[in-house]
Amino acid sequence: MVEYVEVTSPSSAPPRPAAFTATAELVERLTGNVASVIRGKHDAIRLSLVAMLSGHHLLLEDVPGVGKTLLAKAIARSVDGSFRRIQGTPDLLPAEMTGVSVYHRERGDWEFRPGPIFANVVLVDEINRATPRSQSALLEAMEEVQVTVDGETWPLPKPFFVVATQNPVEQVGTFPLVEGQRDRFGLIVELGHPPRAAERELLLGTGGTDSLDAVRPVCTTQDLGAAIAAIRGVFCTPALADYVIDVVSATRSHRDIVLGASARASLSLLHAAKAYAAMSGRHFVVPDDVQAVAAAVLSHRIILAGGTDLHASIALVRRLLETTPVPRG
């Protein structure tokens, strides 16, 4: 039985600024662009854009052939910024991602040559095929938007958005992401197989790779940065902040969870809820926003007693939402 607690009415929130109107228009353009390529996956597209607009990173986990890489490319092409792709392989070296310092004999000095991680949108395809050593090269970049090479720190372009894909079925030649790496992904999204109607459209030449060539940028990096800043300003009552803490804390005390979600997860959950609210046309957060993104934000961050299983983790997070008291106002 869910308990309801009275909270301050959203009418006490600050007046809606013009920035949210621009953000709503931006979201509509981005959604239409990506949906022209990825058919029948509205929820997956929405959560993927929540990750980008909340200023966090995205992990796409699903079986091969459902459009994970295609989704990442469609998002990247919708933004008029730089895009780079890194293919995860067992022989991938950290320097091949971050960059390397090259010595010039004629000049007698060193020159830093940036790697593919120096881009606004970075796709790390099949990240779990890269070794833990190579995966760890992403930790500093994803958390601090910078990389350190040969003792010198280099800032990365802003906004900076990492999309990584992985196949949960294949085990040979893969290296599971460590907890610290998974915790740096704001959301995890499954695409699943397309609905029958969408798959039929794909067979008849609508959507898919053929439509990707027609995708054009609908926003600049400045537009995206302004939208992220505006979303961070979405109004949240103290009671809603307590609700976020209650949901995350529930993962730390459940008997079936060995490792609960971190404090970073609380921030990710709040930021994602704010992005979901803004995408829904509101400049304040309600409990429905938290509930809509909680499974995507928390399920990859927890470890169950029986081992890591995304579907079981999602189901458990949803059960925790049903038993956590919900603010109401």
C-alpha positions as CSV (number, residue, x, y, z in Angstrom):
1,M,0.0,0.0,0.0
2,V,1.6,3.3,-1.1
3,E,1.5,6.1,1.5
4,Y,0.9,9.6,0.3
5,V,2.4,12.7,2.0
6,E,1.2,16.2,1.5
7,V,3.8,18.6,0.0
8,T,3.9,22.1,-1.2
9,S,1.8,22.7,-4.3
10,P,3.7,23.2,-7.6
11,S,1.9,26.6,-7.8
12,S,4.5,27.9,-5.4
13,A,7.2,27.3,-8.1
14,P,8.8,30.3,-9.8
15,P,7.2,31.6,-13.0
16,R,8.0,29.6,-16.1
17,P,10.9,31.4,-17.9
18,A,11.3,31.7,-21.6
19,A,14.2,29.2,-21.5
20,F,11.8,26.3,-20.9
21,T,9.7,27.2,-24.0
22,A,12.9,27.0,-26.1
23,T,13.8,23.8,-24.4
24,A,10.4,22.3,-25.2
25,E,10.8,23.2,-28.8
26,L,14.3,21.8,-28.9
27,V,13.1,18.5,-27.5
28,E,10.3,18.3,-30.1
29,R,12.8,18.8,-32.9
30,L,15.3,16.2,-31.5
31,T,12.5,13.6,-30.9
32,G,11.2,14.0,-34.4
33,N,14.7,13.7,-35.9
34,V,15.6,10.5,-34.0
35,A,12.1,9.0,-34.5
36,S,12.5,9.3,-38.2
37,V,15.3,6.7,-38.0
38,I,14.3,4.6,-34.9
39,R,10.7,3.5,-35.5
40,G,8.3,2.4,-32.8
41,K,10.6,3.2,-29.9
42,H,9.2,6.4,-28.4
43,D,10.0,5.5,-24.8
44,A,13.6,4.5,-25.5
45,I,14.1,7.7,-27.5
46,R,12.7,9.8,-24.8
47,L,14.9,8.2,-22.1
48,S,17.9,8.6,-24.3
49,L,17.2,12.3,-24.7
50,V,16.6,12.5,-21.0
51,A,20.2,11.3,-20.5
52,M,21.6,13.9,-22.9
53,L,19.5,16.8,-21.7
54,S,20.2,16.0,-18.0
55,G,24.0,16.3,-18.7
56,H,24.7,12.6,-18.0
57,H,25.8,9.7,-20.2
58,L,23.9,6.8,-21.7
59,L,24.4,3.1,-21.7
60,L,22.5,1.1,-24.3
61,E,22.3,-2.6,-23.5
62,D,20.5,-5.1,-25.7
63,V,21.0,-7.9,-28.2
64,P,22.6,-7.2,-31.6
65,G,20.6,-5.9,-34.4
66,V,18.0,-3.8,-32.6
67,G,19.4,-0.4,-33.5
68,K,21.7,0.6,-30.5
69,T,24.4,2.1,-32.7
70,L,21.8,3.6,-35.1
71,L,20.2,5.4,-32.2
72,A,23.5,6.8,-31.1
73,K,24.3,8.0,-34.6
74,A,20.8,9.6,-35.0
75,I,21.3,11.6,-31.8
76,A,24.7,12.7,-32.8
77,R,23.6,13.8,-36.2
78,S,20.8,15.8,-34.7
79,V,23.4,18.1,-32.9
80,D,25.6,20.4,-35.0
81,G,28.7,19.3,-33.1
82,S,31.6,17.0,-33.3
83,F,31.1,13.2,-33.3
84,R,33.5,10.4,-32.9
85,R,33.2,6.6,-32.7
86,I,35.4,4.2,-30.7
87,Q,35.1,0.5,-31.4
88,G,35.6,-1.6,-28.3
89,T,38.1,-4.4,-29.0
90,P,40.4,-6.4,-26.6
91,D,43.5,-4.8,-28.1
92,L,42.2,-1.2,-27.8
93,L,44.7,0.9,-25.9
94,P,43.8,3.8,-23.6
95,A,46.0,6.2,-25.7
96,E,43.9,5.3,-28.7
97,M,41.0,7.0,-27.0
98,T,42.5,9.9,-25.0
99,G,45.4,10.8,-27.3
100,V,49.1,10.7,-27.3
101,S,52.1,13.0,-27.0
102,V,54.4,12.9,-30.0
103,Y,58.0,14.2,-29.9
104,H,59.2,16.5,-32.7
105,R,62.9,16.0,-33.2
106,E,63.2,19.2,-35.4
107,R,61.5,21.5,-32.8
108,G,62.8,19.6,-29.8
109,D,59.4,19.6,-28.0
110,W,56.3,17.4,-27.5
111,E,52.9,17.9,-29.2
112,F,49.7,16.4,-27.9
113,R,47.5,14.8,-30.5
114,P,43.9,14.5,-29.2
115,G,42.2,11.1,-29.5
116,P,38.6,10.5,-30.6
117,I,37.3,11.2,-27.1
118,F,37.7,14.9,-27.9
119,A,34.2,15.4,-29.3
120,N,30.8,16.6,-28.2
121,V,29.2,13.2,-28.8
122,V,31.3,10.0,-28.4
123,L,30.0,6.6,-29.3
124,V,31.8,3.7,-27.6
125,D,30.5,0.7,-29.5
126,E,30.6,-2.6,-27.7
127,I,32.3,-1.1,-24.6
128,N,32.4,-4.4,-22.8
129,R,34.8,-5.8,-25.5
130,A,37.5,-3.3,-24.4
131,T,39.7,-4.4,-21.5
132,P,39.2,-2.9,-18.0
133,R,42.4,-0.9,-18.5
134,S,40.9,0.7,-21.6
135,Q,37.5,1.2,-20.0
136,S,39.2,3.0,-17.1
137,A,40.4,5.7,-19.6
138,L,36.8,6.9,-19.7
139,L,36.4,7.4,-16.0
140,E,38.0,10.8,-15.7
141,A,36.5,12.0,-18.9
142,M,32.9,11.0,-18.0
143,E,33.1,12.5,-14.5
144,E,35.3,15.6,-14.9
145,V,35.0,16.4,-18.6
146,Q,38.8,16.2,-19.0
147,V,41.6,13.8,-19.6
148,T,45.1,13.6,-18.2
149,V,47.9,12.5,-20.5
150,D,51.6,12.4,-19.4
151,G,50.8,14.5,-16.4
152,E,49.0,17.3,-18.3
153,T,45.2,17.8,-18.1
154,W,43.2,18.7,-21.2
155,P,39.6,19.9,-21.1
156,L,37.1,18.1,-23.3
157,P,34.5,19.9,-25.5
158,K,31.2,21.0,-23.9
159,P,28.6,19.7,-23.9
160,F,30.2,16.2,-23.6
161,F,27.9,13.2,-24.1
162,V,29.1,9.5,-24.1
163,V,26.9,6.8,-25.6
164,A,28.1,3.3,-25.0
165,T,26.6,0.1,-26.3
166,Q,27.0,-3.5,-25.1
167,N,25.5,-6.9,-25.7
168,P,24.3,-8.6,-22.5
169,V,24.2,-12.1,-24.1
170,E,27.7,-12.6,-25.5
171,Q,30.3,-13.7,-22.8
172,V,33.3,-14.8,-24.9
173,G,35.8,-12.0,-25.3
174,T,33.9,-9.5,-23.1
175,F,34.9,-7.7,-19.9
176,P,31.9,-6.6,-17.7
177,L,31.9,-3.0,-16.6
178,V,33.2,-2.4,-13.1
179,E,30.9,-0.7,-10.6
180,G,32.6,2.6,-10.9
181,Q,32.2,2.6,-14.7
182,R,28.5,1.7,-14.6
183,D,27.9,4.4,-12.0
184,R,29.1,7.0,-14.4
185,F,26.3,6.3,-16.8
186,G,23.3,8.3,-15.9
187,L,20.8,6.0,-17.6
188,I,20.6,2.6,-19.1
189,V,18.2,1.9,-21.9
190,E,17.0,-1.2,-23.6
191,L,15.6,-0.9,-27.1
192,G,14.1,-4.3,-27.6
193,H,12.8,-5.7,-30.9
194,P,10.7,-3.3,-32.9
195,P,6.9,-3.6,-33.0
196,R,5.5,-5.5,-36.0
197,A,4.3,-2.3,-37.8
198,A,7.7,-0.6,-37.3
199,E,9.5,-3.7,-38.5
200,R,7.3,-3.8,-41.6
201,E,8.1,-0.1,-42.3
202,L,11.8,-1.0,-42.0
203,L,11.4,-3.8,-44.5
204,L,9.7,-1.4,-46.9
205,G,12.5,1.2,-46.7
206,T,11.1,3.6,-44.0
207,G,13.4,4.4,-41.1
208,G,16.7,2.6,-40.3
209,T,20.1,3.2,-41.9
210,D,18.5,4.5,-45.2
211,S,16.8,7.3,-43.2
212,L,20.0,8.2,-41.3
213,D,21.5,9.9,-44.3
214,A,18.6,12.3,-44.4
215,V,19.0,13.4,-40.8
216,R,20.3,17.0,-40.4
217,P,21.2,18.9,-37.2
218,V,18.3,20.6,-35.5
219,C,20.3,22.4,-32.8
220,T,23.8,23.7,-32.1
221,T,26.0,22.8,-29.2
222,Q,25.2,26.2,-27.7
223,D,21.5,25.4,-27.9
224,L,22.1,22.1,-26.2
225,G,24.2,23.6,-23.5
226,A,21.6,26.2,-22.8
227,A,18.9,23.5,-22.6
228,I,21.0,21.5,-20.1
229,A,21.5,24.7,-18.0
230,A,17.8,25.5,-18.1
231,I,16.8,22.0,-17.1
232,R,19.1,22.1,-14.1
233,G,17.0,25.1,-13.0
234,V,13.7,23.1,-13.0
235,F,11.9,23.7,-9.6
236,C,12.0,20.9,-7.1
237,T,10.4,21.0,-3.6
238,P,12.3,19.8,-0.5
239,A,9.7,17.0,-0.2
240,L,10.5,15.8,-3.8
241,A,14.2,15.8,-3.0
242,D,13.5,13.7,0.1
243,Y,11.5,11.3,-2.1
244,V,14.5,10.9,-4.4
245,I,16.6,10.1,-1.4
246,D,14.0,7.6,-0.1
247,V,13.9,5.8,-3.4
248,V,17.7,5.5,-3.6
249,S,18.1,4.6,0.1
250,A,15.6,1.8,-0.4
251,T,18.2,0.1,-2.7
252,R,20.8,0.2,0.1
253,S,18.7,-1.6,2.6
254,H,16.9,-4.2,0.6
255,R,17.7,-7.8,1.5
256,D,18.1,-8.9,-2.1
257,I,20.6,-6.2,-3.0
258,V,24.3,-6.6,-2.3
259,L,25.3,-3.2,-3.5
260,G,22.9,-0.3,-3.5
261,A,22.9,2.9,-5.5
262,S,25.4,5.7,-4.6
263,A,25.0,9.4,-3.8
264,R,25.9,10.0,-7.5
265,A,22.8,8.0,-8.3
266,S,20.7,10.4,-6.3
267,L,22.0,13.3,-8.3
268,S,21.4,11.5,-11.6
269,L,17.9,10.6,-10.6
270,L,17.0,14.2,-9.7
271,H,18.6,15.6,-12.9
272,A,16.8,13.0,-15.0
273,A,13.5,13.7,-13.3
274,K,14.0,17.4,-14.1
275,A,14.8,16.6,-17.7
276,Y,11.7,14.4,-17.9
277,A,9.6,17.2,-16.4
278,A,10.9,19.8,-18.9
279,M,10.3,17.4,-21.8
280,S,6.7,17.0,-20.5
281,G,6.3,20.8,-20.6
282,R,6.6,21.5,-16.9
283,H,9.1,23.6,-15.0
284,F,8.7,21.8,-11.8
285,V,9.2,18.1,-10.8
286,V,6.4,15.8,-9.7
287,P,6.6,12.3,-8.3
288,D,5.6,10.8,-11.7
289,D,8.8,12.2,-13.2
290,V,10.9,10.4,-10.6
291,Q,9.0,7.2,-11.2
292,A,9.3,7.4,-15.0
293,V,13.1,7.5,-14.9
294,A,14.0,5.6,-11.7
295,A,14.4,2.2,-13.3
296,A,16.6,3.5,-16.1
297,V,18.7,5.5,-13.6
298,L,19.1,2.9,-10.8
299,S,18.9,-0.6,-12.3
300,H,22.4,-0.8,-13.7
301,R,23.9,0.6,-10.5
302,I,22.7,-2.1,-8.1
303,I,24.0,-5.6,-7.7
304,L,21.6,-8.3,-6.7
305,A,22.4,-11.2,-4.4
306,G,22.0,-13.6,-7.3
307,G,24.4,-11.6,-9.6
308,T,23.9,-8.9,-12.2
309,D,20.7,-9.2,-14.2
310,L,19.3,-6.1,-15.8
311,H,15.7,-7.4,-16.1
312,A,15.6,-8.6,-12.5
313,S,17.1,-5.2,-11.3
314,I,14.5,-3.3,-13.3
315,A,11.7,-5.3,-11.7
316,L,13.1,-4.8,-8.2
317,V,13.4,-1.1,-8.6
318,R,9.8,-0.9,-9.8
319,R,8.7,-2.9,-6.7
320,L,10.6,-0.5,-4.5
321,L,8.8,2.4,-6.1
322,E,5.5,0.8,-5.2
323,T,6.4,0.6,-1.5
324,T,8.1,4.0,-1.1
325,P,5.8,6.8,0.2
326,V,5.0,9.2,-2.5
327,P,4.7,13.0,-1.9
328,R,1.4,14.5,-3.0
329,G,0.3,18.1,-3.3
